[in-house]
Amino acid sequence: MSNTKNTEESQGSQEPRTSRSARTSRKQTEDNTTTKRPGPMEVLRQARGQLAELTGMEAESVSSFEQTEEGWALEVEVLELERVPDTMSLMATYQVELDPDGQLTGYRRVRRYERGRADARGGR
């Protein structure tokens, strides 16, 4: 008889643990969804891929990258027109804006230049 009583007590004492475990599991799931935002490297990959898909031109490099209140802002260097020799190829700098999740929200070309030219804007 006392064995039955212990079993009932132990079952009763396990219930709160299960509830606590379920709460912990639920909280972890919620935390994972809130922290699921992409990191800087993933944002860079997404930006390059999305810009290439929209413009049909591959990004060669990212020259500027920062997190803003609205998401992310990048400057991406793109080969616009390939020429021979390569130093005469036309390059362009695109300003790219992404939301906090890394989805492209806008872009525009801000500069066009020959690959072999030094940047006069930089003062060097």
N, C-alpha and C positions, 0 to 999 in steps of 0.2 A: 504494500500500500504506500509506504513511504517512497518507494521507487517511482511510482506513478506521480506522486506529488512533485518530486524533484524534476521529473521530465516536463511536467506542466510549467514549473517555475523556469526551467532552463529554456523552454520554448518561449515563454513570456519575456525572458531577459534577452533572447536573441532578436525579437521583433524590433526593439529600438535600434539595435546594431544594424539591422538590415535597412531600416529607414535612414539612419545616419549615413550608411554606405551609399544608398540611393541618392541622398542629398549631395554627398561629396562627388559622386559620379556626375550628377546633373550639373553641379557647379563647375567641375572640370570641363565638361562639354561646353558650357556657356563661356568659360574663360578661353577655350580654344577658338571659339568663333569670334570673340572680340579681338584676340591677338593673331588672327589668321591673316592680317594685312601683310603684303609682301615686303621683304627687306629691300635695301638699296640695290643689291645685285640683281634681284628678280625684277625690280622696277626698270633697271637699265635694259635688261634683256627684252622685257615686254615693250618698252618704248622703241627700241631699235626694230623689233619685229613688226609692230603696228605701223610705224612710219614707212618701212619698206613695203608693206602691203598696200598702204594708201598711195604712195608716190611711185612705186615700181622701181625705186632706187635703193640700193643697199647702203646702210650707214657704215662708215669706215671707223669712226671713233666718236666718243662723247667728250666734248671739251669743257663742258660746264654741267654741274649737277647739284641741285639743292632741294631740300624739303621746304615747302611753303605752307601757309595756313590753308590753302585750297587743295594741296596735294604735293605735286612735284613739278619742278621746272628744269629743263635740260636744254643744252645747245648741242646739236648733233651735226657732225661733219659728214657730208654726203658727196659721192662722186656723181656729178650730173652729166658730164660729157667726157668720155675717154678719148685722149689724143696721143699721138706719137710725136715726140717723146713724151713720156709720162709726166714730165714736169710742166707740160703745156695743157694737161687735162684741166677741165673746169670743175671746181669744187664749190660747194655751197654750205653755209651754216644755216641750220633750221632751229628755230626756237620751238620747243615742244612742251606742251603742258599736259599733265596727267592728274587724275583725281587721286585721292588717298589709296585707292585699291590698285593703282597702276594702269588704269584704263585711259587711253589717249582722249583728251577733250578738245585739243586744238593744236595746230602747228602753223608756222609761217616761215618763209625764207627771209632771213635778215641780211644775208651777205652772199656775194658770189665772187670767186677769185680763181686765179690760176694756181695750180698746185705748187709750182716753183717760186711763187712770189712771197716775199716776206710780208708780214702783217704790219702795215703802216699805223694801224690803230693802237698797237701795243706800245709804241714809242721806242722800239728797239731797232 
